[in-house]
């Protein structure tokens, strides 16, 4: 499994923590930045990361900004992306199992590093259930392909 990781300045610190977790889990990932805590624009990091997931260069993506909202909105503009804004473990598990999310977004100013690590670990270990959920994902894909 290959993962892309990106943040803006508001997610810079939390992104470092998630990179450490991915290293501990021996996950194959690429960190697309940003490389500072100076103000940058989240679409400049979220959209390129989402495009790389949509193209199949990465299986999954993790985005972090101040609230996670901007990154999730930006990523979801990319065809083929199902980015869930997640700030709890239950939702992280459910969005993989039921929504087959291929990206998550979190807020570095909303949750702490311990919870963020637990969310990411849960999300990465969960598997899409398919079945009744496939019909719903197919409806989204059909709409997207109009």
Secondary structure in CASP SS format (residue, H / E / C, confidence):
PFRMAT SS
TARGET T0000
AUTHOR 0000-0000-0000
METHOD secondary structure of the structure
MODEL  1
X C 1.00
X E 1.00
X E 1.00
X E 1.00
X E 1.00
X E 1.00
X E 1.00
X C 1.00
X H 1.00
X H 1.00
X H 1.00
X H 1.00
X H 1.00
X H 1.00
X H 1.00
X H 1.00
X H 1.00
X H 1.00
X H 1.00
X H 1.00
X H 1.00
X H 1.00
X H 1.00
X H 1.00
X C 1.00
X C 1.00
X C 1.00
X E 1.00
X E 1.00
X E 1.00
X E 1.00
X C 1.00
X C 1.00
X C 1.00
X C 1.00
X C 1.00
X C 1.00
X C 1.00
X C 1.00
X C 1.00
X C 1.00
X C 1.00
X H 1.00
X H 1.00
X H 1.00
X H 1.00
X H 1.00
X H 1.00
X H 1.00
X H 1.00
X H 1.00
X H 1.00
X H 1.00
X H 1.00
X C 1.00
X C 1.00
X C 1.00
X C 1.00
X C 1.00
X E 1.00
X E 1.00
X E 1.00
X E 1.00
X E 1.00
X E 1.00
X C 1.00
X C 1.00
X C 1.00
X H 1.00
X H 1.00
X H 1.00
X H 1.00
X H 1.00
X H 1.00
X H 1.00
X C 1.00
X C 1.00
X C 1.00
X C 1.00
X C 1.00
X C 1.00
X C 1.00
X E 1.00
X E 1.00
X E 1.00
X C 1.00
X C 1.00
X C 1.00
X H 1.00
X H 1.00
X H 1.00
X H 1.00
X H 1.00
X H 1.00
X H 1.00
X H 1.00
X H 1.00
X C 1.00
X C 1.00
X C 1.00
X C 1.00
X C 1.00
X E 1.00
X E 1.00
X E 1.00
X E 1.00
X E 1.00
X C 1.00
X C 1.00
X C 1.00
X C 1.00
X C 1.00
X H 1.00
X H 1.00
X H 1.00
X H 1.00
X H 1.00
X H 1.00
X H 1.00
X H 1.00
X H 1.00
X H 1.00
X H 1.00
X H 1.00
X H 1.00
X C 1.00
X C 1.00
X C 1.00
X C 1.00
X C 1.00
X C 1.00
X H 1.00
X H 1.00
X H 1.00
X H 1.00
X H 1.00
X H 1.00
X H 1.00
X H 1.00
X H 1.00
X H 1.00
X H 1.00
X H 1.00
X H 1.00
X C 1.00
X C 1.00
END
